[in-house]
Amino acid sequence: MTTSNEEILDAIRRNRPAPIELPSVTGEWTTYADCRQQFVEVLQAVGGQAIIARTREEADEQLRRLAIYSDAQKIASLVPGVGKPNVDLASIVSPHALEDVDIAILPGEFAVAENAAIWVTDRHVPLRVLFFLCQHLVLVVSADTIVDHMHAAYERIAAISNDNTPPFAEPMFGAFISGPSKTADIEQSLVIGAHGPRSLTVCLISEHST
């Protein structure tokens, strides 16, 4: 006896459109004469701020001048030379213990000029929830890693995999972060920090010290 569910599925199978080839993802994508400047401008447009420095030491000096750092009580840092951490992340097992971190200084893998996104993973971050629980997030990334657009970004992610393995072959957490947490209602009332970090600061380091 045929059930109504089977009848519906049979009808869908009989009326499926003819298959078509997927569109090509190759093309003349937008590029920028100055990827760093484009990144900084877009970052500011989405509510973030940039620190431009030659070294981590310079980035640390500039960061310490910001109120988000000077006012912070609990500081976590996984970037040597940037920030003076007083939260021992190695001793923390439960993500709930990070709920009162004021500022987290974490490494970014690379940046994207077109949307000011930073690709982050948990390869060097033991508790990935730290990206989202802290009050203020600081990402440190090499300025040399900025790519023009998301097509190049996904190619770079594929290249991160080792020894010709397919993209995302290794189990790994990864996310693109662009600007601080924000949301807007139907009346276009924008709220910053609604469900995540209240601010995002990106430290672009020129020298190959990252």
N, C-alpha and C positions, 0 to 999 in steps of 0.2 A: 504494500500500500504506500503510495507516494504522499509524503507530508507536504504541507504548505511551504515549509522551509525549502524542501527539495525542489518544488515547483518554481519558487522564486529564483533559486540558484540556476536551475535549468534555463529559465527565461533569460537570465543575465548572460549565460554562456552562449545562447543562440543569437543574442543581439550585441555581442561584443564588436566594437569597431575594429577595422583592420589594423594590424600592428604597423607602426611607423618607426623609422630609425630615430634614435636619439639625436638631437642637434649637436653640432660640433662645438666644443668649448675652446677651440682655438680661434684667434682673431687678433685684430689690432686694438688691444685694450688701452685704456688711458694710462699714460705715463706722465711723470712730473720732472721738470728740470731740476727741482730741489726737493727731494723726498722729505728731508728733515723739516724744512719750512712748511711743507704741506701738512705733515704730521702734526706739527705744533699748532698750526692754525685750526685744524679740525678738532684737535684735542681741546683747545680753548672753547670752540663752538659747542662742544658736547658737555661742557662743564668741568673739564679737567684743567690741570696746569702742568707746565713742563719746567724741568730744571736742566739746563744745558751745561755740561761740565766736561773737562778733559779727562779727569780721573775720578775715582770713587772718593778720594779725599776732598776734592772740590765739591762734589755732589753733597757730601756729608756736611761741609761747611755751609752751603746754601740751605740745605734742609733744616739745619738747626736754627736758622733765622725765621722759619715759618711758625706761626702760632700753633698749627696742628701738632708740631713737634714739641715746642717749648711748653705747651699746656698739657701734654700727655703725661699720664701717671704710669701707664703700663705700655712698654715698648717691646715689640718683638722684631727681630731682624735675622734674616738668613742670608744677608749679603755682607760679607766681611768688609769692614771699613766704612760702612754707611750706617749711621745710627749707633747709639749705645744701648743695647738691649738690657732689660731687667726682667724679662720673661724667659725662663729656661724651657724652651720648646722640647728639648730632648727628654725631659722628665714628665711631660704631659701625655697622658694616655687617652683621656676622654676629651672629645671636641668641646664639650660643655664648659670645660675649664678655660676656654678662650673667649667666652662671651663678653668679658670686660676688657679686652685688649683695645687700647686707644689707637695705636698706630702699628701697622705691620709693614715691614720693609722686605719685599720679596723679589726674587729674580723673575724677569720675563725672558722668554726664548727669543722672540723677534717682534718687530712692529710692522704695521701696515699703514701706508701713507693716506690712502683714500678715505679711511674711516677711523683713523687713530686707534685701531685695535691693537692690543698686545696679546700674543699667544702665550699662555701660561700652562704649565703642567705640574704634576706632583712628583716629578723626578727628584727634586731637591727640597720638597716641602712635605714633611711627614704628615701633616694634617691639612688637607686641602681646603677644609672649611674656613681656614684662616683668611683666604682670599675674600670671603663674604661676611664673616662675623665681625671683623674689626671696624672701628669707627672711621678710621682713615687709612687708606691703602696707598702705599708707595711702591711702584714697580721700577726696577732698575734694569735697563736694557742697553745693549751696545747700539750706538747710532749707526754703525755700519750694517746692522741687520735689517734696516728698514726696506721693505719691498713696496712696489707701487700699488698693488691691488690684491684682491682676495684670490684671484687665479694663481698669482705667484706665491701667495701665502700657502695655499694647499699643496703646491708643488714643493715648497720648502718643508712642509710637514711630512710629505712622502719621503723627502731626502733624509729626514731625521732618522727614519727606520734604518736598521743596520743590515748590511750584507744582502742587498737586493730583496729584502722582504717587502711584501705589499704595504701600502699605507695603512696605518693603524693596526698593523699585525700584532704588535706587542700590546698587551693590556695596559692602558695608561689613561689617567684622567687628563683632559685638556679642555681649555675654554678660551674664547676670545673675550677680552675685557676692553670696553671702550667707554671711558668716562665713569663718573660715580654712579651709584644706583639712582634711578629716577623713574617716575611714572607720571602719567597725566590722565585726567578724567575727560569726559566728553566735552566739558567746557574749556578744555585746553589749559587747565590750571596745573602747571608743572611743579612737582614736588621732588626735591633732591634728597637722596638718602632714605627713601621710603622703605626699602627692604634689603638694604645692604650698606656698604661703605658710604659715608656722607661726602667723601671727597676722594679724588684720585690724583696723585702726583706721579708723573713719569720722569725719571732721571735718565736722560740720554747721555751716555758716556762715550766720548770720542776715542780714547785710547783703548787698546786691546787688553784691558785689565779685568774685563768681566768674564 
